């Protein structure tokens, strides 16, 4: 997602569920059921933007299953597998101070506490214990290495400045 985008990805359709057009969804929201709070989706699939309306959904085991308006056939549903689910950023709830959505962190330039540029946050990875920033080198970086930096506020991530598109981390550049 680009900084100027008005939408953000909140999940992905992974596979079909049953024979009546239901779909399995991998939710990026926390909690996972939070994806069900957004009734109007834009599916991004094979370069196409497809408007979709959430009819119903529920937790199913460890995942989420949904039924989209107008889809009642397994074969039709299968054509949506692999689609990213986007919603308008304006529909996201406001977070408490000091908490950030991933899309807000993507694109920030990362500096050490000494002021050395490590690169720019390309994306984040969910690992279970903590999220990880994937930092790609830029022309301004001290080197051309990709870095994986744990997203641990106060421990590793010392400061996030959205207005300046910058983040300060307590991280050894050699690591």
C-alpha positions, -999 to 999 in steps of 0.1 A, spaced: 0 0 0 13 34 -8 13 63 16 -13 82 -4 -37 53 -7 -72 57 7 -76 20 14 -57 -6 33 -56 -44 31 -73 -61 61 -72 -97 49 -71 -122 21 -95 -148 7 -77 -181 9 -101 -209 -2 -137 -220 -6 -157 -234 24 -185 -258 17 -206 -259 -14 -228 -229 -10 -203 -202 -20 -188 -195 14 -151 -184 16 -123 -189 41 -106 -156 50 -73 -149 66 -78 -118 87 -51 -93 94 -72 -76 120 -68 -80 158 -89 -97 169 -94 -119 138 -132 -114 139 -126 -77 135 -127 -81 97 -165 -89 101 -170 -53 112 -164 -40 77 -194 -47 54 -181 -30 23 -150 -46 8 -129 -40 -23 -113 -72 -36 -81 -69 -54 -76 -99 -76 -55 -103 -108 -52 -66 -111 -89 -60 -108 -108 -40 -82 -141 -58 -74 -166 -43 -50 -180 -68 -25 -206 -67 2 -202 -89 33 -235 -108 38 -225 -128 69 -195 -143 85 -183 -161 116 -154 -177 133 -148 -213 121 -121 -231 141 -90 -210 139 -102 -190 109 -130 -169 96 -156 -179 70 -178 -154 51 -206 -153 25 -205 -124 1 -236 -109 -15 -245 -126 -48 -222 -156 -44 -240 -188 -37 -220 -213 -58 -187 -230 -49 -172 -226 -84 -180 -189 -85 -165 -185 -50 -133 -203 -61 -127 -175 -86 -121 -151 -57 -95 -172 -39 -62 -152 -35 -79 -118 -35 -68 -92 -10 -95 -75 10 -93 -38 12 -114 -12 31 -113 26 33 -88 38 59 -115 62 70 -135 32 83 -107 20 107 -113 28 143 -90 54 159 -62 39 179 -49 49 213 -19 72 213 13 52 207 -4 24 187 -3 23 149 -17 4 120 8 -14 99 -1 8 69 10 38 90 45 22 96 51 11 60 72 37 42 87 52 74 125 59 72 143 40 100 171 57 120 192 44 148 193 63 180 227 76 167 210 90 136 223 64 111 198 56 84 190 19 81 164 22 53 127 23 49 100 0 63 88 -21 34 63 -43 53 57 -61 85 56 -98 93 35 -114 121 56 -140 139 34 -148 169 56 -134 196 60 -100 181 57 -83 147 88 -77 127 97 -47 105 112 -56 71 135 -27 64 148 -23 28 179 -2 21 176 32 4 202 54 -12 205 72 21 211 40 41 245 32 57 246 0 35 224 -20 11 213 -47 36 178 -57 43 171 -58 80 145 -76 101 139 -55 132 114 -66 160 86 -42 165 89 -38 202 78 -4 213 99 12 241 125 -17 239 136 -15 202 113 11 186 120 43 206 100 68 186 75 69 157 71 103 140 43 99 114 45 136 104 82 133 96 78 98 81 105 86 105 111 59 131 140 57 156 152 23 168 177 11 193 193 -14 170 228 -23 162 234 -16 125 258 -46 123 229 -70 132 
